[in-house]
Amino acid sequence: MNTDFKTRANHHTRSPCAYIAHIFLCITLLTPTLALASSSGLPQLGDSSSGIISPEKERTLGKAWLRQLRGQAPTISDPLLYNYIEHLLYLLASNSELTEPQIELVILNSSQINAFAVPGGIIGINAGLLLHARSEDELAAVIAHEIAHLSQRHFARSLDFSRKNSWTNLAALLASVAILATAGGDAGMAALATTQAVAIDQQLRFSRHNEREADRIGVQTLVRSELSPHAMPDFFEQLLKTTRYSGEQPPAFLLTHPVTQERISDARNRVQHLPIKNSSQNLAFYLMKMRTNVEYARDKASFSKELESNLSQTNTANAEITRYGLANTLQESNLFDKALVQINLLLKKRPENIIYLTTKSEILNDAGRYQEAQNVSEAALNISPNNFPLSIAYAESLTRNKHPAKAIEVLKHQISTRPEAPFLWYRLSAAYGKLGDITGVHESRAEYLFLVGRVDKALEQLRYAIATSKDNFVSQRKLKKRMEEIKASRRDMEL
């Protein structure tokens, strides 16, 4: 599954700017309040007329925060998984109360159940949410809740509400939840436990109000998206029950989005008059859920045997999902011929299925059969022109099959619609390397490094690019302008 590009983590020392970025993460996780008391000496966010942060500033902060997050937390850039969740996200956003549903998605490489919304249209989910959601409707319910935090501008409203509250206590609380959201595990739990007691009651009341409001508006979004609104209380209740019966520490989602029986009852009362709708049976959800299960399986060989055993015992619908999981597991185990047997059986049933065609191309690329991978991708792109995951698989085969110029063309087209996707710039750099275009290598590396929060390294790459393009005045001017833009971005996190 192109695991070399699928995830990346960088565990360098946190800067003060990064620490502030983590605080922003938690503002919409808990949606509590942020102190702005004049006695604290802290600056006031927003424009001079309202004293509340403007939508433009929210977008700047959100993008800056996302760059910092990518540099500190492992993320997933699997094109198939990203494409599926992005489509679901935009279905929900287009049926939400967002006036401009321009959303940036980030998927954290964590098996913990969690999701978050950040000012400026950033939606993040942990892979664990896909692992534990029982239906597409449950996954959508959580995403709809997060979109509601954005549409209601809970971040800005929290700022305005909390002018007289204490910064110190809340900063500690937010920092601890940030650790939980990005690192998880015992460190996050311990940090949360040590600071939870200092939370101000008024702050928590405001947080609970925001959570209920996000539930209510999220339900409306689900209805308009023709998904089951009952999935929201169902999923919350399942999380609560699982925690109680297992005796384990609660999922991160329950700590960052406090769920009580009272809140579940409120949600149930809200949907009781709505017709009960069968859960979505979208095959793509179950395939992506299986793909994620394969990625998190500790023993691929044992999981492969389990899937093979299940194939003879499952019904027709489940057999298809199981077979896809088996193809993925065999690929992860470098058993490419066996993986191709399984994926070809699936394609025999659904010859135009984009997920199966992309997966076949990925398997062939991993097996070193680049021309075959290229042929599969080219044929599939005739069915679905410019399809995102297919295009990435196609570009990969072109790069490896000594056609880097064509790969660059394909990648640039994808970057034109996703300019802030780091892994696209990473792949573009590799293609430029195969072409022997050193300036292109440095320029695309600079964009990649900038998007993962490494500003100094990005500027260094731009200096190299300027040095190698000394005979090209137009290129030099463009590169120097980009340097100034990246330098100016250092102020994006200033309060």
C-alpha positions in Angstrom: 0.0 0.0 0.0 2.9 2.3 -0.7 3.7 2.3 3.0 6.8 4.5 2.4 4.5 7.4 1.6 1.6 6.3 3.6 2.6 7.8 7.0 5.2 10.2 8.3 6.1 11.2 11.8 8.7 13.8 12.9 9.5 13.9 16.6 11.7 17.0 16.8 11.7 19.4 19.8 8.5 21.5 20.1 8.9 25.2 19.5 6.9 27.8 21.5 4.8 28.3 18.3 4.1 24.5 18.2 3.0 24.6 21.8 0.5 27.3 21.0 -0.7 25.3 18.0 -1.5 22.4 20.3 -3.6 24.8 22.4 -5.6 25.7 19.4 -6.2 22.0 18.7 -8.0 21.6 22.0 -10.1 24.7 21.9 -12.5 23.0 19.5 -12.0 19.5 21.0 -13.4 20.5 24.3 -14.6 23.8 23.0 -14.0 25.4 26.3 -13.0 29.0 26.8 -9.8 30.9 26.2 -9.0 33.7 28.6 -8.4 37.2 27.3 -8.5 39.2 30.6 -6.7 42.5 30.2 -4.9 41.9 33.5 -3.2 38.8 32.1 -1.2 40.9 29.6 -2.3 38.6 26.8 -3.2 40.2 23.5 -6.8 40.2 22.2 -7.7 38.2 19.1 -9.7 39.6 16.2 -10.6 42.8 14.6 -10.8 46.1 16.4 -14.6 46.5 16.1 -15.8 43.2 17.4 -13.0 42.0 19.6 -13.7 38.5 18.2 -11.3 36.6 15.9 -12.3 37.1 12.3 -12.9 34.3 9.8 -9.8 35.3 7.9 -7.7 35.1 11.0 -9.2 31.7 11.9 -8.2 30.4 8.5 -4.6 31.7 8.9 -4.4 30.2 12.4 -5.9 26.9 11.2 -3.5 26.4 8.4 -0.5 27.4 10.6 -1.7 25.0 13.3 -2.1 22.2 10.7 1.5 22.7 9.5 2.7 22.4 13.1 0.6 19.3 13.7 2.0 17.5 10.7 5.5 18.1 12.0 4.7 16.6 15.4 2.1 13.8 15.0 2.2 10.8 12.6 -0.4 11.3 9.9 -1.8 9.0 7.2 -1.7 10.0 3.5 -3.0 6.8 2.0 -4.7 8.2 -1.2 -7.6 5.7 -1.1 -8.4 6.3 2.5 -8.0 10.0 2.2 -10.2 10.1 -0.9 -13.0 8.2 0.8 -13.1 10.3 3.9 -12.8 13.5 1.9 -15.8 12.6 -0.2 -17.9 11.9 3.0 -16.6 15.1 4.6 -17.7 17.2 1.6 -21.1 15.5 1.4 -21.7 16.5 5.0 -20.1 20.0 4.6 -22.3 20.8 1.6 -25.4 19.9 3.7 -24.2 21.8 6.8 -24.6 25.4 7.9 -21.1 26.3 6.7 -21.5 29.2 4.3 -18.2 28.3 2.6 -17.6 24.6 3.0 -13.9 24.6 2.2 -12.5 22.0 4.5 -9.0 20.6 5.0 -8.7 17.0 6.2 -6.0 15.4 8.2 -6.0 11.8 9.3 -3.9 10.9 12.4 -2.1 7.6 12.5 -3.6 6.6 15.8 -5.9 3.7 16.8 -7.5 5.8 19.5 -11.1 6.9 18.8 -11.0 10.7 18.3 -11.9 13.5 16.0 -11.4 17.3 16.2 -12.3 20.6 14.5 -9.9 23.5 14.3 -10.6 27.1 13.4 -10.2 27.8 9.7 -12.0 24.7 8.4 -9.6 22.0 9.6 -11.2 18.6 10.4 -9.1 15.8 11.8 -9.9 12.2 12.6 -7.9 9.4 14.1 -7.8 6.2 12.1 -9.2 4.6 15.2 -12.5 6.2 14.4 -12.8 4.2 11.2 -11.7 1.0 13.1 -14.5 1.3 15.6 -17.4 2.8 13.7 -19.9 0.1 12.9 -21.4 1.9 9.9 -20.8 4.8 7.6 -23.6 6.6 9.4 -21.7 6.4 12.7 -18.5 7.8 11.1 -20.6 10.5 9.5 -22.3 11.4 12.8 -18.9 12.2 14.4 -17.8 14.2 11.4 -21.1 16.1 11.2 -20.6 17.0 14.9 -17.2 18.4 14.2 -18.4 20.4 11.2 -21.1 21.9 13.5 -18.3 23.2 15.8 -16.9 25.0 12.7 -20.2 26.3 11.3 -21.2 27.7 14.8 -17.7 29.3 15.2 -17.4 27.9 18.7 -13.8 28.9 18.8 -14.5 32.6 18.3 -17.6 32.5 20.5 -15.5 30.9 23.3 -13.0 33.7 23.0 -15.7 36.4 23.4 -17.4 34.5 26.3 -14.3 34.1 28.4 -12.7 37.5 28.7 -12.7 37.4 32.5 -11.6 33.8 33.0 -8.2 32.5 34.1 -5.6 31.8 31.3 -3.2 29.8 33.4 -5.6 27.0 34.5 -7.2 26.6 31.1 -3.8 26.6 29.3 -2.7 23.7 31.4 -6.0 21.9 30.7 -5.7 22.5 27.0 -2.1 21.4 26.9 -2.9 18.1 28.6 -5.8 17.4 26.1 -3.4 18.2 23.3 -1.0 15.6 24.5 -3.9 13.2 24.6 -5.1 14.0 21.1 -1.7 13.7 19.4 0.2 11.2 21.6 -2.5 9.4 23.4 -1.8 6.6 25.8 -0.7 6.9 29.4 1.1 10.2 28.9 -2.0 11.9 27.8 -4.2 10.3 30.5 -1.7 11.3 33.2 -1.5 14.9 32.0 -5.2 15.2 31.8 -5.7 13.7 35.3 -3.4 16.2 36.8 -5.1 19.3 35.3 -8.7 18.3 35.1 -9.4 19.4 38.7 -8.5 23.0 38.0 -11.1 23.5 35.2 -13.5 26.3 36.1 -17.1 25.3 36.3 -18.3 28.1 34.1 -15.9 27.0 31.4 -17.2 23.5 31.5 -20.8 24.7 31.4 -20.0 26.6 28.2 -18.3 23.5 26.8 -21.3 21.3 27.5 -23.5 23.9 25.7 -21.3 23.8 22.7 -21.3 20.0 22.6 -25.1 19.9 22.7 -25.4 22.5 20.0 -22.9 20.6 17.8 -25.0 17.4 18.4 -28.2 19.2 17.4 -26.8 20.8 14.3 -24.9 17.7 13.4 -28.2 15.7 13.4 -29.7 18.2 11.0 -26.7 17.7 8.7 -27.1 14.0 8.7 -30.8 14.3 7.8 -30.0 16.6 4.9 -27.2 14.2 3.8 -29.7 11.3 3.8 -27.8 9.5 6.5 -29.3 8.1 9.7 -29.5 10.7 12.5 -30.0 7.9 15.0 -26.4 7.0 14.4 -25.2 9.8 16.6 -26.7 8.7 20.0 -26.1 5.1 19.0 -22.4 5.6 18.6 -22.0 7.7 21.7 -23.9 5.1 23.8 -21.8 2.3 22.4 -18.6 4.1 23.3 -19.9 4.7 26.9 -21.0 1.1 27.3 -17.8 -0.4 25.9 -15.8 1.7 28.5 -18.0 0.7 31.4 -18.0 -3.0 30.7 -14.3 -3.3 29.7 -13.0 -1.4 32.7 -10.4 0.2 30.4 -9.5 3.9 30.2 -12.1 5.8 28.2 -11.4 6.6 24.5 -9.9 10.0 23.8 -13.2 11.0 22.2 -15.0 10.7 25.5 -12.4 12.9 27.3 -12.2 15.6 24.6 -16.0 15.5 23.9 -17.5 14.6 27.3 -20.4 12.2 26.8 -22.8 11.6 29.7 -26.0 9.6 29.8 -27.9 12.9 30.0 -26.3 14.1 26.8 -27.2 10.7 25.1 -30.8 11.0 26.3 -30.9 14.6 24.9 -29.7 13.3 21.6 -32.2 10.4 21.6 -35.0 12.8 22.3 -33.9 15.0 19.5 -34.1 12.2 16.9 -37.0 10.2 18.2 -39.5 11.9 15.9 -37.3 11.3 12.9 -37.9 8.2 10.8 -35.6 5.3 11.5 -33.4 4.9 8.4 -31.3 1.8 7.7 -27.6 2.3 7.9 -25.8 3.2 4.8 -24.4 0.1 3.0 -21.8 1.9 1.1 -19.3 -0.7 0.1 -16.4 1.9 0.1 -16.9 2.3 3.9 -16.4 -1.4 4.6 -13.5 -1.7 2.2 -11.7 1.3 3.9 -12.5 -0.1 7.3 -10.9 -3.4 6.3 -7.9 -1.6 4.8 -7.4 0.2 8.0 -7.7 -3.0 10.0 -5.0 -4.5 7.9 -2.7 -1.6 8.5 -3.1 -1.9 12.3 -2.9 -5.7 12.4 0.2 -6.5 14.4 0.8 -9.9 12.9 0.1 -9.8 9.2 0.7 -13.5 8.7 -1.8 -14.5 11.4 -4.3 -12.0 10.1 -4.0 -13.3 6.6 -4.7 -16.9 7.8 -7.7 -15.6 9.7 -9.1 -13.9 6.6 -8.5 -17.0 4.5 -10.4 -19.0 7.0 -13.3 -16.5 7.1 -13.6 -16.6 3.4 -15.2 -20.0 3.4 -17.6 -19.1 6.3 -18.9 -15.7 5.4 -21.9 -14.6 3.3 -21.5 -13.1 -0.1 -21.3 -9.5 0.9 -18.9 -10.1 3.7 -16.8 -12.4 1.5 -16.0 -9.5 -0.8 -14.8 -7.3 2.0 -12.8 -10.2 3.5 -11.2 -10.9 0.2 -10.2 -7.3 -0.2 -8.6 -7.5 3.3 -6.7 -10.6 2.2 -5.4 -8.9 -0.9 -4.1 -6.0 1.3 -2.6 -8.3 3.8 -0.8 -10.4 1.2 0.5 -7.2 -0.4 1.8 -6.0 3.0 3.6 -9.4 3.4 5.2 -9.0 -0.1 3.3 -11.9 -1.5 2.4 -10.0 -4.6 1.3 -12.8 -6.9 -1.1 -14.1 -4.3 -2.4 -10.6 -3.7 -3.1 -10.2 -7.4 -5.1 -13.4 -7.5 -7.4 -12.0 -4.8 -7.8 -8.5 -6.4 -8.4 -10.0 -9.8 -11.2 -12.1 -8.4 -12.8 -8.9 -7.0 -12.3 -7.1 -10.3 -14.0 -10.0 -12.1 -17.1 -9.1 -10.1 -16.7 -5.3 -10.3 -14.4 -4.5 -13.2 -14.8 -0.8 -12.9 -14.5 -0.5 -9.1 -12.0 2.4 -8.6 -10.8 1.0 -5.2 -10.0 -2.4 -6.7 -8.3 -0.9 -9.8 -6.2 1.4 -7.6 -5.2 -1.4 -5.3 -4.2 -3.6 -8.2 -2.0 -0.8 -9.6 -0.4 -0.3 -6.1 0.3 -4.1 -5.8 2.0 -4.1 -9.3 4.1 -1.1 -8.3 5.2 -2.7 -5.1 6.0 -5.9 -7.1 8.2 -3.9 -9.5 5.9 -4.5 -12.5 5.7 -0.8 -13.4 4.6 -1.1 -17.0 1.7 -3.3 -15.9 0.8 -0.9 -13.2 0.9 2.0 -15.7 -1.4 0.1 -18.1 -3.9 -0.6 -15.3 -4.0 3.0 -14.2 -4.2 4.4 -17.7 -7.2 2.2 -18.5 -8.9 3.0 -15.2 -8.4 6.8 -15.7 -10.3 6.5 -18.9 -13.2 5.4 -16.7 -12.7 8.0 -14.1 -10.5 10.9 -15.4 -8.3 12.7 -12.9 -9.4 10.4 -10.1 -7.2 11.2 -7.1 -6.0 7.8 -5.8 -5.8 6.4 -9.4 -3.7 9.4 -10.5 -1.3 8.9 -7.6 -0.8 5.2 -8.4 -0.4 6.2 -12.1 2.2 8.9 -11.2 4.1 6.4 -9.1 4.3 3.9 -11.9 5.4 6.6 -14.4 8.1 7.8 -12.0 9.5 4.3 -11.5 9.0 3.3 -15.2 11.3 6.1 -16.4 8.6 8.5 -17.5 9.1 11.3 -14.8 8.0 14.1 -17.1 4.6 12.6 -17.5 4.5 11.9 -13.7 5.3 15.5 -13.0 2.4 16.6 -15.2 -0.1 14.3 -13.4 1.1 15.3 -10.0 1.0 19.0 -10.8 -2.6 18.6 -11.8 -3.5 17.0 -8.5 -1.5 19.7 -6.6 -3.6 22.3 -8.4 -6.6 21.1 -6.4 -4.8 20.0 -3.3 -1.9 22.5 -2.9 -1.6 21.8 0.8 -1.2 18.0 0.6 2.4 17.4 1.7 2.8 13.9 0.3 2.0 15.2 -3.2 5.0 17.6 -3.1 7.1 14.7 -1.7 6.3 12.6 -4.7 6.8 15.5 -7.1 10.3 16.0 -5.6 11.0 12.3 -6.4 9.8 12.7 -10.0 12.0 15.8 -10.5 14.9 13.8 -9.2 14.3 11.1 -11.8 14.1 13.8 -14.4 17.4 15.3 -13.2 15.8 18.7 -12.6 17.6 19.8 -9.4 15.9 23.1 -9.1 12.5 21.3 -9.2 13.7 18.9 -6.6 14.6 21.7 -4.2 11.5 23.8 -4.9 9.1 20.9 -4.3 11.0 19.7 -1.2 10.7 23.2 0.2 6.9 23.1 -0.2 6.8 19.7 1.5 8.9 20.9 4.4 6.9 24.0 4.8 3.6 22.1 5.0 5.0 19.8 7.7 6.1 22.8 9.8 9.8 22.9 9.1 10.2 26.5 8.0 14.0 26.7 8.3 14.5 23.6 6.2 12.0 24.9 3.7 13.9 28.1 3.3 17.2 26.2 3.0 15.8 24.2 0.1 14.6 27.4 -1.6 18.1 28.9 -1.3 19.5 25.8 -3.0 16.8 26.2 -5.7 17.8 29.8 -6.3 21.4 28.8 -6.5 20.7 26.2 -9.2 18.5 28.5 -11.2 20.9 31.4 -11.5 20.5 31.6 -15.3 16.7 31.8 -15.1 15.5 35.3 -14.1 11.8 34.4 -14.0 12.4 31.4 -11.8 14.7 33.3 -9.5 12.1 36.0 -9.0 9.4 33.5 -8.3 11.6 31.6 -5.8 12.6 34.7 -3.9 9.0 35.8 -3.6 8.1 32.4 -2.2 10.9 32.8 0.3 9.4 36.0 1.6 6.0 34.4 1.9 7.3 31.6 3.9 9.3 33.9 6.1 6.1 36.0 6.7 4.3 32.8 7.7 6.2 32.8 11.0 3.8 35.4 12.2 0.7 33.4 11.4 0.5 32.0 14.9 1.0 35.3 16.6 -1.9 36.1 19.0 
